[in-house]
Amino acid sequence: APEEDIDGFNAKALATCRSEKIAMFPEIPVLQLASPSALSFTLEALQKGVRTVLPKPNNSEVREAFVPEIIQFLKAIRSYIADCYNIKRRQYFDRMCSSLTDLSKLDKAPEISLAILKYIGEFFERSLTLIIDKQTLVAERSIGIFADRFQGVCPAKKFRFDIADDSALRQVISDGKPFFGTLKDSLLEHHLYLEIGRPKEPTVLLVPLQCNGRTITLTYADFGNIPARQAPVAFISFFAAQAGIALENALFRRQLAKSTKPQEKK
């Protein structure tokens, strides 16, 4: 492309299609295929937000070289798409490594739960730390709920609500395993969303922070007023697990220091 003589494949039609795809799927890289001789079309595609333009062999005339060229082209596009995916994973990995470095310097539960909130806040529009107080959830800190997301962490309104027995939140708290997906839960509908507002779509993330087999906080996140998208749940789950280990180690060090401290003489 473009092929001016083929209906729907002229430069104008392709430019319109390209703009629609970029607007519809902003999180997905868009690749443009073009004839090697279509210089202005290639440059325009790059200016409009296309990730890259790949030269596609021209089969408008019978050529012996076309078959080996198209084979080479298919190999190249497969490698490029695989590399795009790896770039995203490398970005997630680098971000997680940086957050793990910061996590290693923390030794208190509020600091560690805050680290989880900040990490999750990089991928979601709204996030909230809920402290588990026996059978009650207590809002502590938030991102993107009571202030603009880019203002960072801010205190949440000190609201609380009981954990219903049939709530999916109770299951996450009991299992200690993160949840990501569509969730319609009465606890969210009749309690949490009355305080923070309902997101555009019911896709949510729930991440428990466990210490010695007990969940002490639950981090809630959603996409606010924008459409739901994919999130690096595997990386988030790993980070939350490391946060739990960091908290357990900190408690163990404090207990060890307390037990080995010389007792004062009477």
Secondary structure, DSSP 8 states (H G I E B T S, - for coil): ---TTSTT-SHHHHHHHHHHHHHH-TTS--EEEE-TT-HHHHHHHHHTT-SEEEE----SS--TTHHHHHHHHHHHHHHHHHHHHHHHHHHHHHHHHHHHHHHTT--SHHHHHHHHHHHHHTT-SEEEEEEEETTEEEEEEEESSSS-GGG-EEE----EEE--TT-HHHHHHHH---EEEE---HHIIIIIHHHH---SS-EEEEEEEEETTEEEEEEEEE-TTS------HHHHHHHHHHHHHHHHHHHHHHHHHHHHS-----
